[in-house]
């Protein structure tokens, strides 16, 4: 039986089915063709040949509409499956019960079967008659097997009926609301292409091209032996010992025959000077530059205070859509943090939360700005997933104070793990954030 209870896992699988079928025209080998929702995704794509992949915006609109519909459908499927699981648990309990316990459960079993199945599917009276003349254990085994099969078939029938009744909604969405969503996205893209700095941000965070500046400092610690240098002073020499350090070998050793010298050298038996520092290790720290090859989470913090209303809001939306596309393409965790008086985080890597993005875009802007809460929320996201080498982008007019000392230290700690903090200034003054963030773009 297909498990519909884990909505996030099912939606991720359906997204992979959608992408694979759009690209290849075939279902992926891992797809479960017994799943009516897998077959429905194929049906929707086949019934919309105009969405052939040549226009990625239409593909995005159709995929988002499908995911929103499947998300609500999975809630219904989950409830139906939970109800069926309760009956399957009763079947298992009855099957494994002693004969005395079976007698006690019989009335409950009989009522459940009569209430849920017509006589032509589950003839409980026929099984009752067989108990009088047949092998009792064989009859019980036949009853539970037939009952289990009927329960699973009944579940699949109810799920298919739910799908058949509601599936016209997605096609209607593509024909009506889909066109509106399409035009909205295209208008956002016009804003994106009007500001070249936005493309720079996408390139930097997408990291398709590794910039010479996009590196992390890696501190390499090594422990080297402390030995006598070539210019060791006489008063630093402590004693004579055996070894094979040619820089400290006694001059007399070089006078012996070559074969004997190399034999004693290979065995470490040459006489050489020693010093008090022999055997001690010294700690050496070396800072190296290396590319940030691991692509961690993308965290976009958008200022939703009243001062960002209007054109700044549209610029922020246009950039956000591009970064979400990058995250989906690279399969990176993606979080949206909206902040004004309070900060709220949405995990956009989960398809079930995609509809919340539309709610965010439609909501108005109001209130002041609390940058401290926003940064604290971003740091919590990084800590929660033990992420490293992430990219945090703050989109704001930066009309709020610089972070508190503890927050500044936490930011430095994340930077040491390779995370970069960027800013898009929609305004004129970044305040003190030029020293807090790794880079600030201005539009």
C-alpha positions in Angstrom: 0.0 0.0 0.0 1.3 3.4 -1.0 2.0 5.7 2.0 0.4 9.1 1.5 0.9 10.2 5.1 4.3 11.9 4.4 3.2 14.8 2.3 6.6 16.4 1.8 8.2 13.1 0.6 5.3 12.4 -1.8 5.4 15.9 -3.3 9.1 15.7 -3.8 8.6 12.4 -5.6 5.8 13.9 -7.8 8.0 16.9 -8.6 10.7 14.5 -9.8 8.1 12.6 -11.9 6.9 15.9 -13.5 10.5 17.1 -14.3 11.5 13.7 -15.7 8.4 13.3 -17.9 8.6 16.9 -19.2 12.2 16.3 -20.2 12.1 12.7 -21.6 8.4 12.0 -22.3 8.6 8.9 -20.1 7.9 8.2 -16.5 11.0 7.7 -14.4 11.9 4.0 -13.7 11.4 4.6 -10.0 7.8 5.9 -10.4 5.1 3.7 -8.9 2.5 3.3 -11.7 0.0 1.8 -9.2 -0.1 5.4 -7.7 -3.1 7.1 -9.3 -1.4 10.5 -8.7 1.6 9.5 -10.8 -0.6 8.6 -13.7 -2.6 11.8 -13.2 0.6 13.9 -13.6 1.3 12.1 -16.9 -2.3 12.8 -17.9 -2.1 16.5 -17.2 1.1 16.9 -19.2 -0.3 14.9 -22.1 -3.5 16.9 -22.1 -1.6 20.2 -22.3 0.7 19.8 -25.4 1.0 23.6 -25.6 3.3 23.4 -22.5 6.0 21.6 -24.3 9.0 22.9 -22.4 9.8 25.7 -24.9 8.5 28.3 -22.5 9.9 27.6 -19.0 7.5 30.1 -17.5 4.5 28.0 -18.6 6.1 24.9 -17.3 6.7 26.6 -13.9 3.0 27.8 -13.8 1.7 24.3 -14.5 4.1 22.6 -12.1 3.2 25.1 -9.3 -0.5 24.6 -10.0 -0.2 20.8 -9.9 1.8 20.9 -6.7 -0.7 23.1 -5.0 -3.6 20.8 -6.0 -1.7 17.6 -5.1 -0.8 19.1 -1.7 -4.5 19.6 -0.8 -5.4 16.2 -2.3 -2.8 14.4 -0.2 -4.5 15.7 2.9 -7.7 13.9 1.9 -5.7 10.8 0.8 -4.0 10.8 4.2 -7.3 10.8 6.1 -8.7 8.0 3.9 -5.6 6.0 4.4 -5.6 6.5 8.1 -9.2 5.2 8.2 -8.2 2.2 6.1 -5.2 1.5 8.3 -7.5 1.3 11.4 -9.4 -1.5 9.6 -6.2 -3.2 8.5 -5.0 -3.2 12.1 -8.3 -4.8 13.2 -7.7 -7.5 10.5 -4.2 -8.2 11.8 -5.4 -8.3 15.4 -8.2 -10.7 14.5 -5.8 -12.9 12.4 -3.3 -13.3 15.2 -5.8 -13.7 18.0 -6.4 -16.9 19.9 -9.6 -18.8 19.2 -11.2 -17.5 22.4 -10.2 -13.9 21.5 -11.6 -14.4 18.0 -15.0 -15.4 19.5 -14.9 -12.2 21.5 -14.1 -10.1 18.4 -16.5 -11.8 16.1 -19.4 -9.4 16.5 -17.1 -6.3 15.8 -15.6 -8.1 12.8 -19.0 -9.0 11.4 -20.4 -5.5 11.9 -17.4 -3.9 10.2 -17.6 -6.1 7.1 -21.4 -5.7 6.8 -21.1 -1.9 7.1 -18.2 -1.4 4.7 -18.8 -4.0 1.9 -21.8 -5.3 -0.1 -22.6 -9.0 0.2 -21.4 -9.7 -3.3 -17.9 -8.5 -2.3 -17.7 -9.8 1.3 -20.2 -12.5 2.1 -19.8 -12.7 5.9 -22.8 -15.1 6.2 -21.1 -17.5 3.7 -18.0 -17.6 5.9 -20.2 -18.2 8.9 -21.8 -21.2 7.2 -18.4 -22.6 6.3 -17.3 -22.6 10.0 -20.0 -25.3 10.6 -18.7 -27.8 8.0 -15.1 -26.8 7.0 -11.7 -26.5 8.5 -11.9 -23.7 10.9 -8.3 -22.4 10.5 -8.6 -22.5 6.7 -11.8 -20.5 6.9 -10.3 -17.9 9.2 -7.3 -17.6 6.8 -9.6 -17.2 3.8 -11.7 -14.6 5.6 -8.8 -12.4 6.7 -7.1 -12.7 3.2 -10.3 -11.7 1.4 -11.0 -9.0 3.9 -7.5 -7.4 3.6 -7.8 -7.4 -0.2 -11.2 -5.9 -0.1 -10.0 -3.2 2.3 -7.1 -2.2 0.0 -9.3 -2.3 -3.1 -11.9 -0.1 -1.3 -9.2 2.4 -0.4 -7.9 2.6 -3.9 -11.5 3.1 -5.2 -12.2 5.9 -2.8 -8.9 7.6 -3.7 -9.6 7.3 -7.4 -13.1 8.7 -6.9 -11.7 11.7 -5.0 -9.3 12.3 -7.8 -11.9 12.0 -10.5 -14.3 14.4 -8.8 -11.7 17.1 -8.1 -9.2 16.9 -10.9 -11.0 19.3 -13.2 -9.7 22.1 -10.8 -6.1 22.0 -12.2 -7.2 22.3 -15.8 -9.4 25.2 -14.8 -6.5 26.8 -13.0 -4.3 26.5 -16.1 -7.0 28.0 -18.2 -7.9 30.9 -15.9 -5.7 31.6 -12.9 -2.7 30.1 -14.7 -2.8 32.9 -17.3 -2.8 35.4 -14.5 0.1 33.7 -12.8 1.9 33.6 -16.1 1.6 37.3 -16.7 2.6 38.1 -13.1 5.8 36.1 -13.5 6.6 37.7 -16.9 6.1 41.2 -15.4 8.5 40.2 -12.5 11.0 39.1 -15.1 10.9 42.5 -16.8 11.9 44.1 -13.5 14.7 41.6 -13.1 16.1 42.3 -16.6 15.8 46.1 -16.0 18.4 45.9 -13.2 21.7 44.2 -14.2 22.9 44.1 -10.6 20.2 41.5 -9.9 21.8 39.1 -12.5 25.1 39.6 -10.7 23.5 38.5 -7.4 22.0 35.4 -9.1 25.4 34.5 -10.6 27.2 34.9 -7.3 24.7 32.9 -5.2 24.2 30.3 -8.0 28.0 29.8 -8.1 27.9 28.4 -11.6 31.1 30.4 -12.2 33.5 30.3 -9.3 34.7 33.9 -8.7 38.2 34.6 -7.5 36.6 36.4 -4.6 34.2 33.6 -3.8 36.5 31.7 -1.6 36.6 30.7 2.0 39.6 31.0 4.4 40.7 27.6 5.5 43.1 27.4 8.4 45.4 24.4 8.2 47.2 23.5 11.4 50.3 21.3 11.4 52.8 20.2 14.0 56.4 20.2 12.9 59.4 18.8 14.9 61.7 21.4 16.4 65.3 20.6 15.2 68.6 22.3 15.2 69.0 24.6 12.3 72.0 24.7 10.0 73.3 27.7 11.9 72.9 26.2 15.4 75.2 28.0 17.8 77.7 25.9 19.7 76.2 26.6 23.1 72.9 25.3 21.8 74.3 21.8 21.2 73.4 19.5 24.1 74.9 16.1 23.3 75.7 13.6 20.6 73.1 11.0 19.5 72.5 8.4 16.8 70.4 9.3 13.8 70.5 10.2 10.1 69.9 14.0 10.0 72.7 15.0 7.5 72.5 18.6 8.6 73.7 17.6 12.1 76.0 14.6 11.4 79.5 14.9 12.9 82.1 15.7 10.3 84.1 12.6 11.1 81.3 10.4 9.9 81.8 11.6 6.3 85.3 10.2 6.3 84.2 6.5 6.6 83.9 4.3 3.4 80.8 4.9 1.4 79.3 1.4 1.9 79.7 1.7 5.7 78.3 5.3 5.7 75.2 4.3 3.8 74.6 1.3 5.9 74.8 3.3 9.1 72.6 6.0 7.5 69.9 3.5 6.6 69.9 2.2 10.1 70.0 5.6 11.7 73.3 4.9 13.4 75.3 8.0 12.3 76.7 10.2 15.1 75.0 13.6 15.1 74.6 16.6 17.3 71.5 17.0 19.4 69.9 19.9 21.2 67.4 20.5 24.1 64.7 21.2 21.5 64.8 17.6 20.1 61.5 15.8 20.1 59.4 18.9 20.7 56.7 19.9 18.2 55.8 23.4 17.2 52.3 24.4 16.0 52.2 26.1 12.6 49.0 27.7 11.3 48.6 28.5 7.6 45.6 30.2 6.0 44.7 29.0 2.6 42.1 30.1 0.1 39.8 27.5 -1.4 36.6 27.7 -3.4 33.3 27.2 -1.7 32.4 24.0 -3.7 29.6 22.9 -1.3 26.4 24.6 -2.3 24.6 25.2 1.0 21.2 26.7 1.6 19.9 29.9 0.0 18.3 32.2 2.6 16.5 35.3 1.3 15.5 37.9 3.8 13.0 40.4 2.4 12.2 43.6 4.3 8.4 43.9 4.3 8.2 47.2 6.1 6.1 50.0 4.7 9.1 51.8 3.2 9.6 48.9 0.8 6.1 49.1 -0.7 5.8 49.7 -4.5 8.8 49.4 -6.8 11.2 48.1 -4.1 8.7 45.3 -3.5 8.5 44.4 -7.2 12.3 44.4 -7.5 12.5 42.0 -4.4 9.9 39.7 -5.9 11.6 39.5 -9.3 14.9 38.6 -7.7 13.3 36.1 -5.3 11.7 34.1 -8.2 15.1 33.8 -9.9 16.8 32.6 -6.7 14.0 30.0 -6.1 14.6 28.7 -9.6 18.3 28.3 -8.8 17.6 26.5 -5.6 15.2 24.0 -7.3 17.6 23.4 -10.2 20.6 22.8 -7.8 18.4 21.0 -5.2 19.5 23.3 -2.5 17.5 24.1 0.6 15.8 27.5 0.2 14.3 29.7 2.9 12.4 32.9 2.7 12.5 35.2 5.7 10.1 38.1 5.7 10.7 40.8 8.3 9.2 44.0 9.5 8.1 44.1 13.1 8.5 40.3 13.3 10.5 37.8 11.3 8.9 34.7 9.8 10.7 31.9 7.9 9.2 29.7 5.1 11.0 26.6 3.9 10.5 26.8 0.2 12.5 23.6 -0.5 9.3 21.8 0.6 6.8 21.8 -2.3 4.0 21.9 0.3 5.0 25.4 1.2 5.1 26.8 -2.4 1.5 28.1 -2.1 2.7 30.2 1.0 4.9 32.1 -1.4 1.9 33.4 -3.3 0.3 34.4 0.0 3.4 36.3 0.9 3.5 38.1 -2.4 -0.2 39.1 -2.2 0.0 40.4 1.4 0.6 44.1 1.9 3.6 45.8 3.4 3.3 47.6 6.7 5.1 48.5 10.0 8.7 49.2 10.9 11.7 47.1 10.7 13.5 44.8 13.2 16.7 43.7 11.6 17.9 41.9 14.8 15.0 39.5 14.6 15.6 38.9 10.9 19.3 38.0 11.5 18.5 35.9 14.5 16.0 33.9 12.3 18.6 33.4 9.6 21.1 32.2 12.1 18.6 29.8 13.6 18.0 28.3 10.1 21.7 27.8 9.6 22.1 26.2 13.0 19.0 24.1 12.7 20.2 22.2 9.6 23.9 22.4 10.6 24.3 24.0 7.2 27.6 25.4 5.9 28.7 27.4 2.9 25.2 28.9 2.6 24.3 32.2 0.9 22.3 34.7 2.9 20.8 37.7 1.0 19.1 40.6 2.7 16.9 42.7 0.5 16.1 46.0 2.2 16.6 49.8 2.5 18.6 49.0 5.6 16.9 51.6 7.7 17.6 49.7 10.9 20.5 49.5 13.4 23.5 47.2 13.0 23.4 43.9 14.8 24.2 43.5 18.5 27.7 42.2 19.4 26.5 38.7 20.1 24.7 38.6 16.7 27.8 40.0 15.0 29.9 37.2 16.5 27.5 34.6 15.4 27.7 36.0 11.9 31.5 35.8 12.0 31.2 32.1 13.1 29.0 31.3 10.2 31.4 33.0 7.8 34.2 30.8 9.1 32.1 27.8 8.0 32.0 29.3 4.5 28.6 31.0 4.6 28.4 34.4 2.9 26.2 37.3 3.9 25.1 39.6 1.0 22.8 42.6 0.8 20.7 44.3 -1.9 20.3 47.9 -1.0 17.1 49.4 -2.5 17.8 53.0 -1.4 20.8 55.2 -0.7 22.3 54.4 2.7 23.4 50.9 3.8 24.3 52.3 7.3 26.9 50.3 9.1 26.2 47.1 7.2 29.1 47.6 4.8 31.3 46.1 7.5 28.8 43.4 8.5 28.1 41.9 5.0 30.5 40.4 2.5 29.1 42.4 -0.4 26.3 44.9 -0.9 24.7 45.7 -4.3 22.8 48.9 -4.8 19.9 49.6 -7.1 
